[in-house]
Amino acid sequence: MNFSPKQHLEIGNYIKYLDDILQKCDKGLEYCKICPNEFVCSELEKDDFGLSGTTISDILTVIQYALNKIPGYLNPEKRTELRDRITSYINEAPLPERRIWEDSLLDILLDDKLANPSYKPKPKIGEVRTLLTYNSMISFSTCLRCEFLEDATSLQDTTAILPENISLPSNMLVNQFIQSKHIHNITLPIITHIKYRFEEGVTKIVSGRNLQNAGLPATLCYYALLMKQPIPENIAVTGRLNEEGRTIPSESLDGKIEVVLRELHFINEIIIAKGSSISIFIPNYVRIIEVDNFEQAVDIVLKKNTFT
């Protein structure tokens, strides 16, 4: 099973989406030279790219949208590749539009977000970037956010909510941990008023799916919310937990790691369950950190050495 390009766009695999659409665009370049500003090629008409049309202007517009959505630093090799491929396509746009596209689209690849190695998204309290897999085939990243609601019914129906079979055990583990450490300055909220939401674009993707690997990220989100601490923006977390708070190894994390290497160049630490299987090459700038349990993850992610 493969996702359509539009679905990759919806779940935040922006680089994958750009590669997909540019590959189709490459096939249409010769057609464009014959019929400028007409339909690019039948391939783009058939596939679901999330386009309102398939003219050069339509496609450049959606490419610009995807570039703007990339969350952080993009390595020089990929920026050069994208610039060359997009430039060749701009050159087939109607002549009056070319300078406009060069100024508005190519400059995105040089802005502070994509071209600055030190740029990272701003961390938020109670939020962590996690790695999930759809139907055991398509991996993607998303932010999981924990919130305390005075009214437990106030979340909109369109928001993707973590199922209670994951959220409630995660909440109980954190509450027990805080009580065991005698952290008296924390008032524990009513568990049913703690809710988790994913980014809006993944609502349909995660609905009804197995989200067990969100267990460890959920506990960290909730703990960080109670402690009023942001989770560092250079960290991604994935992993299941058992009832005692110990991590459960994953059979294969290759797809999830590939998402980080392709889409998230600002991530340099990935927290996983100890004993999980990884068979791909990991560059030396990415650190894979295995944890036995939730408490180890707290210590590593939030640097709370006083609790271990």
Protein Blocks (a to p, Z undefined) as FASTA:
>chain_A
ZZdfklmmmnopamlmmmmmmmmmmmmmmmmmmmghiafbfklmmpcghpabfcfklmmm
mmmmmmmmpmbdcdfklmmmmmmmmmmmmmmpcfklmmmmmmmmmmmmmmmklmmmkbcc
dddehiacddddehhlagcdddddddddfblklpcfklccddfklmmmmmmmmmmmmmmn
opakbccddfklpccdddfklmmmmgopacklmmmmmmmmmmmmmnopacdfkbcceddd
dfkopacddfblklmmmmmmmmmmmbcbdcddehiacfbdcdfkbccdddfbfklmmmmm
nopaklZZ
